[in-house]
Amino acid sequence: MPIYEYEPVNPHKTCKKCKGRFEIIQGIDEEPLTNCPWCGERVKKVISWCRAAIIETSGEHTQVTRKISEYEKEGMWSHAAELADTHSEKIGNHDMKMRALDNYKKAGYDAGTLEKHAKAKEDG
């Protein structure tokens, strides 16, 4: 069911619940409110800003992420690490860099050297 926003017609005659904008869950076929459900003062429905976020990823990112996952499932840690490391540099993604470092560790690389490498990249 959708959430609708309302505000008082006369802001000086309100209760605490309808003093500012308030939200009500209503069925899509229900009539809009004309009065506050708590104090009975007149209210009007307002158009609210869309709060949805759409995050798109490129086809290349999806393919690379899928390939890294395949390498990880097969225990090919160094392959997964190198691909994730290269891709993280290209797209500037810290999470991908951390995934690469984790895979390098699983592949047997020295953790101290890897952390220095990560810090150097962050500082540079």
C-alpha positions in Angstrom: 0.0 0.0 0.0 1.3 3.5 -0.8 2.3 6.1 1.7 0.8 9.5 1.2 1.8 12.8 2.8 -0.5 15.4 4.2 -0.1 18.8 5.8 -2.5 21.1 7.7 -4.5 23.7 5.8 -4.1 26.1 8.7 -0.8 25.5 10.5 -1.9 27.5 13.5 -4.7 25.1 14.3 -3.0 21.7 14.6 -2.2 18.9 16.9 1.4 17.7 17.5 0.9 14.9 15.0 -0.2 17.1 12.1 1.8 20.2 12.9 4.2 19.5 10.0 3.8 17.1 7.2 2.7 13.6 8.2 2.5 10.3 6.4 -0.4 7.9 6.2 -0.6 4.4 4.6 -3.7 4.2 2.4 -5.0 1.9 -0.3 -4.6 3.3 -3.8 -8.3 3.5 -4.3 -9.1 5.2 -0.9 -10.3 8.8 -1.0 -7.6 11.4 0.2 -8.0 12.6 3.8 -9.7 15.9 4.3 -9.2 16.0 8.1 -6.4 15.0 10.5 -7.2 11.6 11.9 -6.1 12.7 15.4 -7.5 16.2 15.9 -10.0 16.7 13.0 -8.4 19.8 11.6 -8.5 20.2 7.8 -5.5 18.8 5.9 -4.5 18.6 2.3 -2.6 15.9 0.4 0.8 17.1 -0.9 3.1 15.8 -3.6 6.2 14.5 -2.1 9.7 14.2 -3.6 10.5 10.8 -5.0 12.9 9.2 -2.6 13.9 6.2 -4.7 17.4 5.7 -5.8 18.4 3.7 -8.9 21.9 2.5 -9.0 23.0 1.3 -12.4 26.1 -0.7 -12.9 27.8 -1.1 -16.2 27.8 -4.4 -18.1 31.6 -4.5 -17.8 31.4 -4.2 -13.9 28.8 -7.0 -13.8 31.0 -9.3 -16.0 34.1 -8.6 -13.9 32.3 -9.2 -10.6 30.9 -12.4 -12.0 34.3 -13.6 -13.1 35.9 -12.7 -9.8 33.2 -14.8 -8.1 33.9 -17.7 -10.4 37.6 -17.6 -9.5 36.8 -17.4 -5.8 34.5 -20.5 -6.1 37.3 -22.4 -7.8 39.8 -21.4 -5.2 41.8 -19.4 -7.8 42.6 -16.7 -5.2 45.4 -15.0 -7.1 43.4 -14.7 -10.3 40.5 -13.3 -8.4 42.8 -10.9 -6.5 44.5 -9.6 -9.6 41.2 -9.1 -11.5 39.6 -7.3 -8.5 42.7 -5.2 -7.9 42.9 -4.1 -11.6 39.2 -3.4 -11.7 39.2 -1.5 -8.4 41.9 0.8 -9.8 39.9 1.4 -12.9 36.6 2.3 -11.2 38.1 3.7 -7.9 36.0 1.3 -5.7 37.4 0.8 -2.2 35.2 -2.3 -1.5 36.6 -4.0 -4.6 40.1 -3.1 -3.4 39.4 -4.7 0.0 38.1 -7.8 -1.9 41.3 -7.9 -3.8 43.4 -7.7 -0.7 41.3 -10.5 1.0 41.9 -12.7 -2.0 45.6 -11.9 -2.1 45.8 -13.0 1.6 43.9 -16.3 0.7 46.4 -16.8 -2.1 49.3 -16.7 0.4 50.7 -13.2 -0.1 52.2 -11.4 2.9 49.4 -9.4 4.7 51.9 -6.7 5.8 53.0 -6.0 2.3 49.4 -5.9 1.0 48.4 -3.4 3.7 51.3 -1.1 2.8 50.3 -1.4 -0.8 46.7 -0.4 0.0 47.8 2.5 2.1 50.1 3.8 -0.6 47.3 3.7 -3.2 44.9 5.5 -0.8 47.5 8.3 0.0 48.5 8.7 -3.6 
